[in-house]
Amino acid sequence: MESSLEVTFVLDHGTYFAQRCSQPVKVNHPSFPQSSKTNAEDKPFKWSLSIWSCTVQALFEYRRIVCDLFGDPGKICITIVDQSCRTVDVKFLHSDETLDEWLKTNGAFTLKENDNGPPSILSGIKMAIDRMDMENTGKTTATNRPNRIITITHFKDEAEVKTLLDEIYNHMLTVPTRSDFEICLINTYPDKVDGAVKPMQFETVKFFQDRKLAVRLFVDKELCWLLDHQKDCNAHTDWLYEDKDSNDDGSQVKKEERSSSLLPEIGNIRMMSLQESNAEDCESPWCNFTSVNKIEQLTNTLRVYLYNCEAGSPLFNKIYQIVQRHYDLASLTVCNIPMKEEVSEAESGSKPYSVELLHPRKVLEDVWKAGLIRNNGTIYVTAVNSTYMTFKVNWGSVWRSHEKDLQFSTMAVPCTPVSINQRETMCLTNYILSGRIVLICVDLPDDGRIYTHALVSRNGRLYVQSLQIGRSSYEMLPSIKNGPGTAVTDYRVNAFQQLIEDSLLKPGGPTIPKGTAEKYLIETTEYWPINNSSSVLFALSSRLEPFLSHMRKKILTECDQEECRRVLLDINTSFLKNEPLPSGNCKKMAGMTPKQQYSVLWAELNKYVSTYAHHSKAHESLLVALQQVTQKSGTVQKESKQSSIQKLKTAVHQMELIEQALADEAGLLCGDDDGELGEVAG
């Protein structure tokens, strides 16, 4: 069985983490009786957590997000470093999520004094590297994700960071399989005044040169020496090139060609700043680490991420930022959420509520492709009190109809709230879990809005559905009184409705070949006039039934074939009698003679039947019968025309004979008179 271990937390359990952080937690007093003289209930007291409590909360917050979205928290391992390195066996089962079980688990996190000096976080990192490499040895399939180690500790100075990175590198050379590793080093401290690590200098980067293992060093913007004291980044970039002012061929390097946003490779190390990226400069608006994603994927590499943050909310924000990068997540903030108590306070202008959700990033692809973020810079903004970006949407409406009537959904992914203890988050979660569907929208620059997503619940889990970008099916349709197409009133609405009902998709069996649905739709709509007036065939659909319906069937019975032949015989009989077809509202038959009408009808029938002739031999026999009827009708027309011409020729010939006989008779009479007169004269 392959291991699913992907993330290991290495927590520093030294006495330094017993200090209180500078961000207190407000706790309300219990309500006192009115007779009491104390006013403690009016002033909530503040209580500060220890750095160790903040570290444990950050760990459980990372685990909660992974569990809510993927349902498999067993991929996370915990290693505690104090007097020794020990792994805490936390199964993270739902049955263990009780107060007693949580207290037992948290009891293993108690602080211990170390008489031998400060704890070494390096031993915990080495143990995590060896364990994850051993887990990967038994895998039969390769994974695209590197082995991830998240370390929360405290560094006194830059020299300690350099020593730790050097020891990690040397230990990585001893790993047999040379797996890819990603190590996040989070330096935390009580407040901003107390000993945050100074900006990194060039020596921290230089010691990685001439190493056998490719190393990528990503530095948080609070640690990056390029951004120290708001100095010009270009000057620091040029200073970095002092050791290499020429190319391999000896040509000089032009300083104006050197990029200041992405540092080039120095030896075997690549260093860059984890600073906020502009949405306009990256291919995807939800890419918080643009420079990271632009690097090609190499094998046998060590990625080191250095973070510097204060204990408390800044530490939680770093965890949210890291989990988004690890699992390709994105942030979505639902704004302007109505609350019950705001009904009476609407006129007072109370502050609207907002809830931030984390979800897989792919659900925002349709929004990006539609250009909503490029056209509106207020949608994709920095999250409140955070360094990562969030997609800002507004509360739209509540869909109370049946779920099958919801607008077409292109994707559905699970989601989880960020701050689960806030009142607005609990209200929104319970509201959706009760079975309601919340539609969220994006405000457009032209004072309009468009629905982009829907929040739903299935089996007790929250989901974000990506709706098809466009006008919603439940919005008020615009007036088409003066719009295009209003002059046409004979659209085949009923036929289109029947086509939609016949084309509903459902799961098929293994015997159904791929592409059957698409083939059926192409076949059905091969001859499909939009309105009745443009087709003689569908204008006479009442007279041609059940012939038209039977032809769409896959199998025809003897009774069906007999009914189809009877319809063809009826049309042929009317043609022989030269009866005009009922035109009705068919503009195509206006001004046509009966023979022209039947000629168009036979042609459309032949095209319609040819579409379904491949269904069975019965369909082919009906096509042959139709062609025979068409040929006979054309022969009758030809014979009638030839007989008329023959009769005309016979009449002309008879007239010529009569005229010739009369001419001969007149000539004889004239000759006798002349002879008699001559004889008399003689």
Secondary structure in CASP SS format (residue, H / E / C, confidence):
PFRMAT SS
TARGET T0000
AUTHOR 0000-0000-0000
METHOD secondary structure of the structure
MODEL  1
M C 1.00
E C 1.00
S C 1.00
S C 1.00
L C 1.00
E C 1.00
V E 1.00
T E 1.00
F E 1.00
V E 1.00
L E 1.00
D E 1.00
H C 1.00
G C 1.00
T H 1.00
Y H 1.00
F H 1.00
A H 1.00
Q C 1.00
R E 1.00
C E 1.00
S E 1.00
Q E 1.00
P E 1.00
V E 1.00
K E 1.00
V E 1.00
N C 1.00
H C 1.00
P C 1.00
S C 1.00
F C 1.00
P C 1.00
Q C 1.00
S C 1.00
S C 1.00
K C 1.00
T C 1.00
N C 1.00
A H 1.00
E H 1.00
D H 1.00
K C 1.00
P C 1.00
F E 1.00
K E 1.00
W E 1.00
S E 1.00
L E 1.00
S E 1.00
I H 1.00
W H 1.00
S H 1.00
C H 1.00
T H 1.00
V H 1.00
Q H 1.00
A H 1.00
L H 1.00
F H 1.00
E H 1.00
Y H 1.00
R H 1.00
R H 1.00
I H 1.00
V H 1.00
C H 1.00
D H 1.00
L H 1.00
F H 1.00
G C 1.00
D C 1.00
P H 1.00
G H 1.00
K H 1.00
I E 1.00
C E 1.00
I E 1.00
T E 1.00
I E 1.00
V E 1.00
D C 1.00
Q C 1.00
S C 1.00
C E 1.00
R E 1.00
T E 1.00
V E 1.00
D C 1.00
V C 1.00
K C 1.00
F C 1.00
L C 1.00
H H 1.00
S H 1.00
D H 1.00
E C 1.00
T C 1.00
L H 1.00
D H 1.00
E H 1.00
W H 1.00
L H 1.00
K H 1.00
T H 1.00
N H 1.00
G H 1.00
A C 1.00
F C 1.00
T C 1.00
L C 1.00
K C 1.00
E C 1.00
N C 1.00
D C 1.00
N C 1.00
G C 1.00
P C 1.00
P C 1.00
S C 1.00
I H 1.00
L H 1.00
S H 1.00
G H 1.00
I H 1.00
K H 1.00
M H 1.00
A H 1.00
I H 1.00
D H 1.00
R H 1.00
M H 1.00
D H 1.00
M H 1.00
E H 1.00
N H 1.00
T H 1.00
G C 1.00
K C 1.00
T C 1.00
T C 1.00
A C 1.00
T C 1.00
N C 1.00
R C 1.00
P C 1.00
N E 1.00
R E 1.00
I E 1.00
I E 1.00
T E 1.00
I E 1.00
T E 1.00
H C 1.00
F C 1.00
K C 1.00
D C 1.00
E H 1.00
A H 1.00
E H 1.00
V H 1.00
K H 1.00
T H 1.00
L H 1.00
L H 1.00
D H 1.00
E H 1.00
I H 1.00
Y H 1.00
N H 1.00
H H 1.00
M H 1.00
L C 1.00
T C 1.00
V C 1.00
P C 1.00
T C 1.00
R C 1.00
S C 1.00
D C 1.00
F E 1.00
E E 1.00
I E 1.00
C E 1.00
L E 1.00
I E 1.00
N E 1.00
T E 1.00
Y E 1.00
P C 1.00
D C 1.00
K C 1.00
V C 1.00
D C 1.00
G C 1.00
A C 1.00
V C 1.00
K C 1.00
P C 1.00
M C 1.00
Q C 1.00
F H 1.00
E H 1.00
T H 1.00
V H 1.00
K H 1.00
F C 1.00
F C 1.00
Q C 1.00
D C 1.00
R C 1.00
K C 1.00
L C 1.00
A E 1.00
V E 1.00
R E 1.00
L E 1.00
F E 1.00
V E 1.00
D E 1.00
K C 1.00
E C 1.00
L C 1.00
C C 1.00
W H 1.00
L H 1.00
L H 1.00
D H 1.00
H H 1.00
Q H 1.00
K C 1.00
D C 1.00
C H 1.00
N H 1.00
A H 1.00
H H 1.00
T H 1.00
D H 1.00
W H 1.00
L H 1.00
Y H 1.00
E H 1.00
D H 1.00
K C 1.00
D C 1.00
S E 1.00
N C 1.00
D C 1.00
D C 1.00
G C 1.00
S C 1.00
Q E 1.00
V C 1.00
K C 1.00
K H 1.00
E H 1.00
E H 1.00
R C 1.00
S C 1.00
S C 1.00
S C 1.00
L C 1.00
L C 1.00
P C 1.00
E C 1.00
I E 1.00
G C 1.00
N C 1.00
I E 1.00
R E 1.00
M E 1.00
M E 1.00
S E 1.00
L E 1.00
Q C 1.00
E C 1.00
S C 1.00
N C 1.00
A C 1.00
E C 1.00
D C 1.00
C C 1.00
E C 1.00
S C 1.00
P C 1.00
W C 1.00
C C 1.00
N C 1.00
F C 1.00
T H 1.00
S H 1.00
V H 1.00
N H 1.00
K C 1.00
I C 1.00
E C 1.00
Q C 1.00
L C 1.00
T C 1.00
N C 1.00
T E 1.00
L E 1.00
R E 1.00
V E 1.00
Y E 1.00
L E 1.00
Y E 1.00
N E 1.00
C E 1.00
E E 1.00
A C 1.00
G C 1.00
S H 1.00
P H 1.00
L H 1.00
F H 1.00
N H 1.00
K H 1.00
I H 1.00
Y H 1.00
Q H 1.00
I H 1.00
V H 1.00
Q H 1.00
R H 1.00
H H 1.00
Y H 1.00
D C 1.00
L E 1.00
A E 1.00
S E 1.00
L E 1.00
T E 1.00
V E 1.00
C E 1.00
N E 1.00
I E 1.00
P C 1.00
M C 1.00
K H 1.00
E H 1.00
E H 1.00
V C 1.00
S C 1.00
E C 1.00
A H 1.00
E H 1.00
S H 1.00
G C 1.00
S C 1.00
K C 1.00
P C 1.00
Y E 1.00
S E 1.00
V E 1.00
E E 1.00
L E 1.00
L E 1.00
H E 1.00
P E 1.00
R H 1.00
K H 1.00
V H 1.00
L H 1.00
E H 1.00
D H 1.00
V H 1.00
W H 1.00
K H 1.00
A C 1.00
G C 1.00
L H 1.00
I H 1.00
R H 1.00
N H 1.00
N C 1.00
G C 1.00
T C 1.00
I C 1.00
Y E 1.00
V E 1.00
T E 1.00
A C 1.00
V C 1.00
N C 1.00
S C 1.00
T C 1.00
Y C 1.00
M E 1.00
T E 1.00
F E 1.00
K E 1.00
V E 1.00
N E 1.00
W E 1.00
G E 1.00
S E 1.00
V E 1.00
W E 1.00
R C 1.00
S C 1.00
H C 1.00
E H 1.00
K H 1.00
D H 1.00
L C 1.00
Q C 1.00
F C 1.00
S E 1.00
T E 1.00
M E 1.00
A E 1.00
V E 1.00
P E 1.00
C C 1.00
T E 1.00
P E 1.00
V C 1.00
S C 1.00
I C 1.00
N C 1.00
Q C 1.00
R H 1.00
E H 1.00
T H 1.00
M H 1.00
C H 1.00
L H 1.00
T H 1.00
N H 1.00
Y H 1.00
I H 1.00
L H 1.00
S C 1.00
G C 1.00
R C 1.00
I E 1.00
V E 1.00
L E 1.00
I E 1.00
C E 1.00
V E 1.00
D E 1.00
L C 1.00
P C 1.00
D C 1.00
D C 1.00
G C 1.00
R E 1.00
I E 1.00
Y E 1.00
T E 1.00
H E 1.00
A E 1.00
L E 1.00
V E 1.00
S E 1.00
R E 1.00
N C 1.00
G C 1.00
R E 1.00
L E 1.00
Y E 1.00
V E 1.00
Q E 1.00
S E 1.00
L E 1.00
Q C 1.00
I C 1.00
G C 1.00
R C 1.00
S C 1.00
S C 1.00
Y C 1.00
E C 1.00
M C 1.00
L C 1.00
P C 1.00
S C 1.00
I C 1.00
K C 1.00
N C 1.00
G C 1.00
P C 1.00
G C 1.00
T C 1.00
A C 1.00
V C 1.00
T C 1.00
D C 1.00
Y E 1.00
R C 1.00
V H 1.00
N H 1.00
A H 1.00
F H 1.00
Q H 1.00
Q H 1.00
L H 1.00
I H 1.00
E H 1.00
D H 1.00
S C 1.00
L C 1.00
L C 1.00
K C 1.00
P C 1.00
G C 1.00
G C 1.00
P C 1.00
T C 1.00
I C 1.00
P C 1.00
K C 1.00
G C 1.00
T H 1.00
A H 1.00
E H 1.00
K H 1.00
Y H 1.00
L H 1.00
I H 1.00
E H 1.00
T H 1.00
T C 1.00
E C 1.00
Y C 1.00
W C 1.00
P C 1.00
I C 1.00
N E 1.00
N H 1.00
S H 1.00
S H 1.00
S C 1.00
V H 1.00
L H 1.00
F H 1.00
A H 1.00
L C 1.00
S H 1.00
S H 1.00
R H 1.00
L H 1.00
E C 1.00
P C 1.00
F H 1.00
L H 1.00
S H 1.00
H H 1.00
M H 1.00
R C 1.00
K C 1.00
K C 1.00
I C 1.00
L C 1.00
T C 1.00
E H 1.00
C H 1.00
D H 1.00
Q H 1.00
E H 1.00
E H 1.00
C H 1.00
R H 1.00
R H 1.00
V H 1.00
L H 1.00
L H 1.00
D H 1.00
I H 1.00
N H 1.00
T H 1.00
S H 1.00
F H 1.00
L H 1.00
K C 1.00
N C 1.00
E C 1.00
P C 1.00
L C 1.00
P C 1.00
S C 1.00
G C 1.00
N C 1.00
C C 1.00
K H 1.00
K H 1.00
M H 1.00
A C 1.00
G C 1.00
M C 1.00
T C 1.00
P H 1.00
K H 1.00
Q H 1.00
Q H 1.00
Y H 1.00
S H 1.00
V H 1.00
L H 1.00
W H 1.00
A H 1.00
E H 1.00
L H 1.00
N H 1.00
K H 1.00
Y H 1.00
V H 1.00
S H 1.00
T H 1.00
Y C 1.00
A C 1.00
H C 1.00
H C 1.00
S C 1.00
K H 1.00
A H 1.00
H H 1.00
E H 1.00
S H 1.00
L H 1.00
L H 1.00
V H 1.00
A H 1.00
L H 1.00
Q H 1.00
Q H 1.00
V H 1.00
T H 1.00
Q H 1.00
K H 1.00
S H 1.00
G H 1.00
T H 1.00
V H 1.00
Q H 1.00
K H 1.00
E H 1.00
S H 1.00
K H 1.00
Q H 1.00
S H 1.00
S H 1.00
I H 1.00
Q H 1.00
K H 1.00
L H 1.00
K H 1.00
T H 1.00
A H 1.00
V H 1.00
H H 1.00
Q H 1.00
M H 1.00
E H 1.00
L H 1.00
I H 1.00
E H 1.00
Q H 1.00
A H 1.00
L H 1.00
A H 1.00
D H 1.00
E H 1.00
A H 1.00
G H 1.00
L H 1.00
L H 1.00
C H 1.00
G H 1.00
D H 1.00
D H 1.00
D H 1.00
G H 1.00
E H 1.00
L H 1.00
G H 1.00
E H 1.00
V H 1.00
A H 1.00
G C 1.00
END
